[in-house]
Amino acid sequence: MECEWKPDQQGLQQILQLLKESQSPDTSMQRSVQQRLEQLNQYPDFNNYLIFVLTKLRTEDEPTRSLSGLILKNNVKAHYQNFPNGVADFIKSECLQNIGDSSPLIRATAGLSAVANV
């Protein structure tokens, strides 16, 4: 995956919707979202979407961006060996480029994701 990777807008909107739904206090909604997120791990570029939300969508609220980064960190820890060629490098590059984000929450999340990727 090269740094020029761009998300499909429909896919991006679906992932953003899932991230927002996962913040619901409704536990059945959270379980449903968790199952859908696990299914998305079958798609090779799912983690690219997560890093895109974390590092590029500065118009999104911080909790949504940070949650994307935390899911990414967990995916790196759990599925790193299954990542297609180049995905880990793309994630690491994006995290390192965004460790200087103006938001302390996003900086910390990007740092966690980068460390999980080492």
Chimera marker file (.cmm) of the C-alpha trace (Angstrom):
<marker_set name="trace">
<marker id="1" x="0.000" y="0.000" z="0.000" r="1" g="1" b="0" radius="0.5"/>
<marker id="2" x="1.384" y="3.357" z="-0.957" r="1" g="1" b="0" radius="0.5"/>
<marker id="3" x="0.878" y="6.650" z="0.816" r="1" g="1" b="0" radius="0.5"/>
<marker id="4" x="-1.394" y="7.720" z="-2.044" r="1" g="1" b="0" radius="0.5"/>
<marker id="5" x="-4.085" y="5.280" z="-0.848" r="1" g="1" b="0" radius="0.5"/>
<marker id="6" x="-7.508" y="6.923" z="-0.883" r="1" g="1" b="0" radius="0.5"/>
<marker id="7" x="-10.646" y="5.533" z="0.724" r="1" g="1" b="0" radius="0.5"/>
<marker id="8" x="-13.833" y="4.699" z="-1.086" r="1" g="1" b="0" radius="0.5"/>
<marker id="9" x="-16.276" y="7.340" z="0.184" r="1" g="1" b="0" radius="0.5"/>
<marker id="10" x="-19.122" y="4.882" z="0.738" r="1" g="1" b="0" radius="0.5"/>
<marker id="11" x="-16.858" y="2.526" z="2.698" r="1" g="1" b="0" radius="0.5"/>
<marker id="12" x="-15.494" y="5.449" z="4.705" r="1" g="1" b="0" radius="0.5"/>
<marker id="13" x="-18.994" y="6.604" z="5.621" r="1" g="1" b="0" radius="0.5"/>
<marker id="14" x="-19.954" y="3.092" z="6.724" r="1" g="1" b="0" radius="0.5"/>
<marker id="15" x="-16.900" y="2.829" z="8.970" r="1" g="1" b="0" radius="0.5"/>
<marker id="16" x="-17.526" y="6.291" z="10.436" r="1" g="1" b="0" radius="0.5"/>
<marker id="17" x="-21.116" y="5.274" z="11.170" r="1" g="1" b="0" radius="0.5"/>
<marker id="18" x="-19.886" y="2.127" z="12.946" r="1" g="1" b="0" radius="0.5"/>
<marker id="19" x="-17.405" y="4.135" z="14.996" r="1" g="1" b="0" radius="0.5"/>
<marker id="20" x="-20.143" y="6.527" z="16.086" r="1" g="1" b="0" radius="0.5"/>
<marker id="21" x="-22.567" y="3.688" z="16.866" r="1" g="1" b="0" radius="0.5"/>
<marker id="22" x="-19.909" y="1.970" z="18.973" r="1" g="1" b="0" radius="0.5"/>
<marker id="23" x="-19.951" y="4.966" z="21.313" r="1" g="1" b="0" radius="0.5"/>
<marker id="24" x="-23.620" y="4.314" z="22.120" r="1" g="1" b="0" radius="0.5"/>
<marker id="25" x="-24.468" y="3.386" z="25.731" r="1" g="1" b="0" radius="0.5"/>
<marker id="26" x="-26.706" y="0.601" z="24.344" r="1" g="1" b="0" radius="0.5"/>
<marker id="27" x="-24.836" y="-2.671" z="24.948" r="1" g="1" b="0" radius="0.5"/>
<marker id="28" x="-26.719" y="-4.563" z="22.228" r="1" g="1" b="0" radius="0.5"/>
<marker id="29" x="-25.686" y="-1.857" z="19.747" r="1" g="1" b="0" radius="0.5"/>
<marker id="30" x="-22.080" y="-2.164" z="20.949" r="1" g="1" b="0" radius="0.5"/>
<marker id="31" x="-22.142" y="-5.953" z="20.479" r="1" g="1" b="0" radius="0.5"/>
<marker id="32" x="-23.564" y="-5.567" z="16.982" r="1" g="1" b="0" radius="0.5"/>
<marker id="33" x="-20.901" y="-3.009" z="16.078" r="1" g="1" b="0" radius="0.5"/>
<marker id="34" x="-18.153" y="-5.256" z="17.490" r="1" g="1" b="0" radius="0.5"/>
<marker id="35" x="-19.313" y="-8.142" z="15.290" r="1" g="1" b="0" radius="0.5"/>
<marker id="36" x="-19.395" y="-5.919" z="12.216" r="1" g="1" b="0" radius="0.5"/>
<marker id="37" x="-15.923" y="-4.541" z="12.964" r="1" g="1" b="0" radius="0.5"/>
<marker id="38" x="-14.570" y="-8.085" z="13.309" r="1" g="1" b="0" radius="0.5"/>
<marker id="39" x="-16.081" y="-8.957" z="9.915" r="1" g="1" b="0" radius="0.5"/>
<marker id="40" x="-14.366" y="-5.922" z="8.375" r="1" g="1" b="0" radius="0.5"/>
<marker id="41" x="-10.977" y="-7.375" z="9.349" r="1" g="1" b="0" radius="0.5"/>
<marker id="42" x="-11.448" y="-9.763" z="6.429" r="1" g="1" b="0" radius="0.5"/>
<marker id="43" x="-10.973" y="-6.844" z="4.015" r="1" g="1" b="0" radius="0.5"/>
<marker id="44" x="-7.319" y="-6.098" z="3.199" r="1" g="1" b="0" radius="0.5"/>
<marker id="45" x="-7.667" y="-2.307" z="3.336" r="1" g="1" b="0" radius="0.5"/>
<marker id="46" x="-9.818" y="-2.037" z="6.489" r="1" g="1" b="0" radius="0.5"/>
<marker id="47" x="-6.829" y="-0.926" z="8.552" r="1" g="1" b="0" radius="0.5"/>
<marker id="48" x="-6.053" y="1.742" z="5.940" r="1" g="1" b="0" radius="0.5"/>
<marker id="49" x="-9.504" y="3.186" z="6.603" r="1" g="1" b="0" radius="0.5"/>
<marker id="50" x="-8.810" y="3.204" z="10.339" r="1" g="1" b="0" radius="0.5"/>
<marker id="51" x="-5.491" y="5.024" z="9.944" r="1" g="1" b="0" radius="0.5"/>
<marker id="52" x="-7.151" y="7.436" z="7.509" r="1" g="1" b="0" radius="0.5"/>
<marker id="53" x="-9.839" y="8.320" z="10.082" r="1" g="1" b="0" radius="0.5"/>
<marker id="54" x="-7.211" y="8.741" z="12.807" r="1" g="1" b="0" radius="0.5"/>
<marker id="55" x="-4.747" y="10.841" z="10.859" r="1" g="1" b="0" radius="0.5"/>
<marker id="56" x="-6.562" y="12.556" z="7.990" r="1" g="1" b="0" radius="0.5"/>
<marker id="57" x="-10.151" y="13.269" z="9.075" r="1" g="1" b="0" radius="0.5"/>
<marker id="58" x="-9.449" y="16.277" z="11.241" r="1" g="1" b="0" radius="0.5"/>
<marker id="59" x="-13.068" y="17.385" z="10.834" r="1" g="1" b="0" radius="0.5"/>
<marker id="60" x="-14.251" y="14.345" z="12.811" r="1" g="1" b="0" radius="0.5"/>
<marker id="61" x="-14.556" y="14.585" z="16.575" r="1" g="1" b="0" radius="0.5"/>
<marker id="62" x="-11.596" y="13.449" z="18.661" r="1" g="1" b="0" radius="0.5"/>
<marker id="63" x="-13.361" y="10.487" z="20.328" r="1" g="1" b="0" radius="0.5"/>
<marker id="64" x="-14.215" y="9.003" z="16.910" r="1" g="1" b="0" radius="0.5"/>
<marker id="65" x="-10.686" y="9.548" z="15.584" r="1" g="1" b="0" radius="0.5"/>
<marker id="66" x="-9.128" y="8.129" z="18.737" r="1" g="1" b="0" radius="0.5"/>
<marker id="67" x="-11.439" y="5.104" z="18.729" r="1" g="1" b="0" radius="0.5"/>
<marker id="68" x="-10.364" y="4.399" z="15.162" r="1" g="1" b="0" radius="0.5"/>
<marker id="69" x="-6.741" y="4.435" z="16.325" r="1" g="1" b="0" radius="0.5"/>
<marker id="70" x="-7.447" y="2.135" z="19.269" r="1" g="1" b="0" radius="0.5"/>
<marker id="71" x="-9.212" y="-0.377" z="17.020" r="1" g="1" b="0" radius="0.5"/>
<marker id="72" x="-6.237" y="-0.133" z="14.664" r="1" g="1" b="0" radius="0.5"/>
<marker id="73" x="-3.813" y="-0.785" z="17.535" r="1" g="1" b="0" radius="0.5"/>
<marker id="74" x="-5.779" y="-3.875" z="18.557" r="1" g="1" b="0" radius="0.5"/>
<marker id="75" x="-5.887" y="-5.082" z="14.945" r="1" g="1" b="0" radius="0.5"/>
<marker id="76" x="-2.131" y="-4.643" z="14.616" r="1" g="1" b="0" radius="0.5"/>
<marker id="77" x="-1.601" y="-6.711" z="17.758" r="1" g="1" b="0" radius="0.5"/>
<marker id="78" x="-4.070" y="-9.434" z="16.751" r="1" g="1" b="0" radius="0.5"/>
<marker id="79" x="-3.750" y="-9.625" z="12.963" r="1" g="1" b="0" radius="0.5"/>
<marker id="80" x="-0.334" y="-8.234" z="12.033" r="1" g="1" b="0" radius="0.5"/>
<marker id="81" x="0.808" y="-11.535" z="10.492" r="1" g="1" b="0" radius="0.5"/>
<marker id="82" x="-2.209" y="-11.467" z="8.128" r="1" g="1" b="0" radius="0.5"/>
<marker id="83" x="-1.683" y="-7.919" z="6.830" r="1" g="1" b="0" radius="0.5"/>
<marker id="84" x="-1.099" y="-7.668" z="3.066" r="1" g="1" b="0" radius="0.5"/>
<marker id="85" x="2.348" y="-6.480" z="1.955" r="1" g="1" b="0" radius="0.5"/>
<marker id="86" x="2.903" y="-2.813" z="2.658" r="1" g="1" b="0" radius="0.5"/>
<marker id="87" x="-0.011" y="-2.255" z="5.061" r="1" g="1" b="0" radius="0.5"/>
<marker id="88" x="2.164" y="-2.284" z="8.192" r="1" g="1" b="0" radius="0.5"/>
<marker id="89" x="4.605" y="0.169" z="6.596" r="1" g="1" b="0" radius="0.5"/>
<marker id="90" x="1.732" y="2.433" z="5.521" r="1" g="1" b="0" radius="0.5"/>
<marker id="91" x="0.296" y="2.431" z="9.060" r="1" g="1" b="0" radius="0.5"/>
<marker id="92" x="3.684" y="3.100" z="10.642" r="1" g="1" b="0" radius="0.5"/>
<marker id="93" x="4.407" y="5.944" z="8.227" r="1" g="1" b="0" radius="0.5"/>
<marker id="94" x="1.028" y="7.596" z="8.835" r="1" g="1" b="0" radius="0.5"/>
<marker id="95" x="1.343" y="7.258" z="12.624" r="1" g="1" b="0" radius="0.5"/>
<marker id="96" x="4.818" y="8.741" z="12.665" r="1" g="1" b="0" radius="0.5"/>
<marker id="97" x="3.741" y="11.644" z="10.456" r="1" g="1" b="0" radius="0.5"/>
<marker id="98" x="0.907" y="12.435" z="12.874" r="1" g="1" b="0" radius="0.5"/>
<marker id="99" x="2.618" y="12.128" z="16.248" r="1" g="1" b="0" radius="0.5"/>
<marker id="100" x="2.705" y="15.950" z="16.178" r="1" g="1" b="0" radius="0.5"/>
<marker id="101" x="-1.099" y="16.325" z="15.876" r="1" g="1" b="0" radius="0.5"/>
<marker id="102" x="-2.472" y="19.350" z="17.727" r="1" g="1" b="0" radius="0.5"/>
<marker id="103" x="-4.734" y="17.097" z="19.827" r="1" g="1" b="0" radius="0.5"/>
<marker id="104" x="-3.054" y="15.393" z="22.812" r="1" g="1" b="0" radius="0.5"/>
<marker id="105" x="-5.556" y="12.511" z="22.502" r="1" g="1" b="0" radius="0.5"/>
<marker id="106" x="-4.752" y="11.944" z="18.823" r="1" g="1" b="0" radius="0.5"/>
<marker id="107" x="-0.990" y="12.251" z="19.454" r="1" g="1" b="0" radius="0.5"/>
<marker id="108" x="-1.189" y="9.612" z="22.170" r="1" g="1" b="0" radius="0.5"/>
<marker id="109" x="-3.331" y="7.286" z="20.050" r="1" g="1" b="0" radius="0.5"/>
<marker id="110" x="-1.050" y="7.639" z="17.021" r="1" g="1" b="0" radius="0.5"/>
<marker id="111" x="1.904" y="6.877" z="19.267" r="1" g="1" b="0" radius="0.5"/>
<marker id="112" x="0.217" y="3.742" z="20.628" r="1" g="1" b="0" radius="0.5"/>
<marker id="113" x="-0.630" y="2.551" z="17.139" r="1" g="1" b="0" radius="0.5"/>
<marker id="114" x="2.923" y="3.168" z="15.943" r="1" g="1" b="0" radius="0.5"/>
<marker id="115" x="4.401" y="1.277" z="18.902" r="1" g="1" b="0" radius="0.5"/>
<marker id="116" x="2.043" y="-1.679" z="18.354" r="1" g="1" b="0" radius="0.5"/>
<marker id="117" x="3.278" y="-1.750" z="14.771" r="1" g="1" b="0" radius="0.5"/>
<marker id="118" x="6.978" y="-2.061" z="15.664" r="1" g="1" b="0" radius="0.5"/>
<link id1="1" id2="2" r="1" g="1" b="0" radius="0.2"/>
<link id1="2" id2="3" r="1" g="1" b="0" radius="0.2"/>
<link id1="3" id2="4" r="1" g="1" b="0" radius="0.2"/>
<link id1="4" id2="5" r="1" g="1" b="0" radius="0.2"/>
<link id1="5" id2="6" r="1" g="1" b="0" radius="0.2"/>
<link id1="6" id2="7" r="1" g="1" b="0" radius="0.2"/>
<link id1="7" id2="8" r="1" g="1" b="0" radius="0.2"/>
<link id1="8" id2="9" r="1" g="1" b="0" radius="0.2"/>
<link id1="9" id2="10" r="1" g="1" b="0" radius="0.2"/>
<link id1="10" id2="11" r="1" g="1" b="0" radius="0.2"/>
<link id1="11" id2="12" r="1" g="1" b="0" radius="0.2"/>
<link id1="12" id2="13" r="1" g="1" b="0" radius="0.2"/>
<link id1="13" id2="14" r="1" g="1" b="0" radius="0.2"/>
<link id1="14" id2="15" r="1" g="1" b="0" radius="0.2"/>
<link id1="15" id2="16" r="1" g="1" b="0" radius="0.2"/>
<link id1="16" id2="17" r="1" g="1" b="0" radius="0.2"/>
<link id1="17" id2="18" r="1" g="1" b="0" radius="0.2"/>
<link id1="18" id2="19" r="1" g="1" b="0" radius="0.2"/>
<link id1="19" id2="20" r="1" g="1" b="0" radius="0.2"/>
<link id1="20" id2="21" r="1" g="1" b="0" radius="0.2"/>
<link id1="21" id2="22" r="1" g="1" b="0" radius="0.2"/>
<link id1="22" id2="23" r="1" g="1" b="0" radius="0.2"/>
<link id1="23" id2="24" r="1" g="1" b="0" radius="0.2"/>
<link id1="24" id2="25" r="1" g="1" b="0" radius="0.2"/>
<link id1="25" id2="26" r="1" g="1" b="0" radius="0.2"/>
<link id1="26" id2="27" r="1" g="1" b="0" radius="0.2"/>
<link id1="27" id2="28" r="1" g="1" b="0" radius="0.2"/>
<link id1="28" id2="29" r="1" g="1" b="0" radius="0.2"/>
<link id1="29" id2="30" r="1" g="1" b="0" radius="0.2"/>
<link id1="30" id2="31" r="1" g="1" b="0" radius="0.2"/>
<link id1="31" id2="32" r="1" g="1" b="0" radius="0.2"/>
<link id1="32" id2="33" r="1" g="1" b="0" radius="0.2"/>
<link id1="33" id2="34" r="1" g="1" b="0" radius="0.2"/>
<link id1="34" id2="35" r="1" g="1" b="0" radius="0.2"/>
<link id1="35" id2="36" r="1" g="1" b="0" radius="0.2"/>
<link id1="36" id2="37" r="1" g="1" b="0" radius="0.2"/>
<link id1="37" id2="38" r="1" g="1" b="0" radius="0.2"/>
<link id1="38" id2="39" r="1" g="1" b="0" radius="0.2"/>
<link id1="39" id2="40" r="1" g="1" b="0" radius="0.2"/>
<link id1="40" id2="41" r="1" g="1" b="0" radius="0.2"/>
<link id1="41" id2="42" r="1" g="1" b="0" radius="0.2"/>
<link id1="42" id2="43" r="1" g="1" b="0" radius="0.2"/>
<link id1="43" id2="44" r="1" g="1" b="0" radius="0.2"/>
<link id1="44" id2="45" r="1" g="1" b="0" radius="0.2"/>
<link id1="45" id2="46" r="1" g="1" b="0" radius="0.2"/>
<link id1="46" id2="47" r="1" g="1" b="0" radius="0.2"/>
<link id1="47" id2="48" r="1" g="1" b="0" radius="0.2"/>
<link id1="48" id2="49" r="1" g="1" b="0" radius="0.2"/>
<link id1="49" id2="50" r="1" g="1" b="0" radius="0.2"/>
<link id1="50" id2="51" r="1" g="1" b="0" radius="0.2"/>
<link id1="51" id2="52" r="1" g="1" b="0" radius="0.2"/>
<link id1="52" id2="53" r="1" g="1" b="0" radius="0.2"/>
<link id1="53" id2="54" r="1" g="1" b="0" radius="0.2"/>
<link id1="54" id2="55" r="1" g="1" b="0" radius="0.2"/>
<link id1="55" id2="56" r="1" g="1" b="0" radius="0.2"/>
<link id1="56" id2="57" r="1" g="1" b="0" radius="0.2"/>
<link id1="57" id2="58" r="1" g="1" b="0" radius="0.2"/>
<link id1="58" id2="59" r="1" g="1" b="0" radius="0.2"/>
<link id1="59" id2="60" r="1" g="1" b="0" radius="0.2"/>
<link id1="60" id2="61" r="1" g="1" b="0" radius="0.2"/>
<link id1="61" id2="62" r="1" g="1" b="0" radius="0.2"/>
<link id1="62" id2="63" r="1" g="1" b="0" radius="0.2"/>
<link id1="63" id2="64" r="1" g="1" b="0" radius="0.2"/>
<link id1="64" id2="65" r="1" g="1" b="0" radius="0.2"/>
<link id1="65" id2="66" r="1" g="1" b="0" radius="0.2"/>
<link id1="66" id2="67" r="1" g="1" b="0" radius="0.2"/>
<link id1="67" id2="68" r="1" g="1" b="0" radius="0.2"/>
<link id1="68" id2="69" r="1" g="1" b="0" radius="0.2"/>
<link id1="69" id2="70" r="1" g="1" b="0" radius="0.2"/>
<link id1="70" id2="71" r="1" g="1" b="0" radius="0.2"/>
<link id1="71" id2="72" r="1" g="1" b="0" radius="0.2"/>
<link id1="72" id2="73" r="1" g="1" b="0" radius="0.2"/>
<link id1="73" id2="74" r="1" g="1" b="0" radius="0.2"/>
<link id1="74" id2="75" r="1" g="1" b="0" radius="0.2"/>
<link id1="75" id2="76" r="1" g="1" b="0" radius="0.2"/>
<link id1="76" id2="77" r="1" g="1" b="0" radius="0.2"/>
<link id1="77" id2="78" r="1" g="1" b="0" radius="0.2"/>
<link id1="78" id2="79" r="1" g="1" b="0" radius="0.2"/>
<link id1="79" id2="80" r="1" g="1" b="0" radius="0.2"/>
<link id1="80" id2="81" r="1" g="1" b="0" radius="0.2"/>
<link id1="81" id2="82" r="1" g="1" b="0" radius="0.2"/>
<link id1="82" id2="83" r="1" g="1" b="0" radius="0.2"/>
<link id1="83" id2="84" r="1" g="1" b="0" radius="0.2"/>
<link id1="84" id2="85" r="1" g="1" b="0" radius="0.2"/>
<link id1="85" id2="86" r="1" g="1" b="0" radius="0.2"/>
<link id1="86" id2="87" r="1" g="1" b="0" radius="0.2"/>
<link id1="87" id2="88" r="1" g="1" b="0" radius="0.2"/>
<link id1="88" id2="89" r="1" g="1" b="0" radius="0.2"/>
<link id1="89" id2="90" r="1" g="1" b="0" radius="0.2"/>
<link id1="90" id2="91" r="1" g="1" b="0" radius="0.2"/>
<link id1="91" id2="92" r="1" g="1" b="0" radius="0.2"/>
<link id1="92" id2="93" r="1" g="1" b="0" radius="0.2"/>
<link id1="93" id2="94" r="1" g="1" b="0" radius="0.2"/>
<link id1="94" id2="95" r="1" g="1" b="0" radius="0.2"/>
<link id1="95" id2="96" r="1" g="1" b="0" radius="0.2"/>
<link id1="96" id2="97" r="1" g="1" b="0" radius="0.2"/>
<link id1="97" id2="98" r="1" g="1" b="0" radius="0.2"/>
<link id1="98" id2="99" r="1" g="1" b="0" radius="0.2"/>
<link id1="99" id2="100" r="1" g="1" b="0" radius="0.2"/>
<link id1="100" id2="101" r="1" g="1" b="0" radius="0.2"/>
<link id1="101" id2="102" r="1" g="1" b="0" radius="0.2"/>
<link id1="102" id2="103" r="1" g="1" b="0" radius="0.2"/>
<link id1="103" id2="104" r="1" g="1" b="0" radius="0.2"/>
<link id1="104" id2="105" r="1" g="1" b="0" radius="0.2"/>
<link id1="105" id2="106" r="1" g="1" b="0" radius="0.2"/>
<link id1="106" id2="107" r="1" g="1" b="0" radius="0.2"/>
<link id1="107" id2="108" r="1" g="1" b="0" radius="0.2"/>
<link id1="108" id2="109" r="1" g="1" b="0" radius="0.2"/>
<link id1="109" id2="110" r="1" g="1" b="0" radius="0.2"/>
<link id1="110" id2="111" r="1" g="1" b="0" radius="0.2"/>
<link id1="111" id2="112" r="1" g="1" b="0" radius="0.2"/>
<link id1="112" id2="113" r="1" g="1" b="0" radius="0.2"/>
<link id1="113" id2="114" r="1" g="1" b="0" radius="0.2"/>
<link id1="114" id2="115" r="1" g="1" b="0" radius="0.2"/>
<link id1="115" id2="116" r="1" g="1" b="0" radius="0.2"/>
<link id1="116" id2="117" r="1" g="1" b="0" radius="0.2"/>
<link id1="117" id2="118" r="1" g="1" b="0" radius="0.2"/>
</marker_set>
